[in-house]
Amino acid sequence: MPTTLNTPEKPEGGEFRLTGRHVLYILIGAFALVFAVNGYMIFRAVGSFPGLVTESSFRDSQRFNGEIAAARAQAERGWQVDVTTSRSAEGGALVALTAHDREGRPLTGVSFHAVLQHPADRSRDHRLALTLVAGTSDRYEGRAEGVTPGKWGLMIEGDGSTGRLYLSQNTVYFE
């Protein structure tokens, strides 16, 4: 004896009925959306980051002990170096530095320079020669144009006749 169910093929009164085919389409659509968003994110990430931070990781690792020794020598000198950053009236970036030895005397025989490092694109870095301000013996200044607002790295180096004597790496924010 055949059995029949009293369920109509199509719902009455236009009400919606979820079928297996609907669930399949919903799953395919959801996964397609996830794949599309992931593909876009990968495209943007690869296109905006060149991937090169250092030319040779091996060479950098070989210099590590030398960097530690240089940092210890810098700490033993006891130099007092203060750095301020601001926007110039023209919209550029101004880096000002004052430098004294352990006894508070202005440093002599040292030339300072700075690099404003863009956080994602090293080709947008700005190199600044910090020059002694006329009429002072301890204040150095440098300017850079085209510095966009946001967070930047600031690396300051002081070089003497024997090589690098001072290194400072900081993060600064420009409005």
Secondary structure, DSSP 8 states (H G I E B T S, - for coil): --------SS-GGG-----HHHHHHHHHHHHHHHHHHHHHHHHHHHHH----S-S-HHHHHHTHHHHHHHHHHHHHHT-EEEEEEEE-TTS-EEEEEEEE-TTS-B--S-EEEEEEE-SS-GGG-EEEEEEE-TT-SSEEEEEES---SEEEEEEEEEEETTEEEEEEEEEEEE-
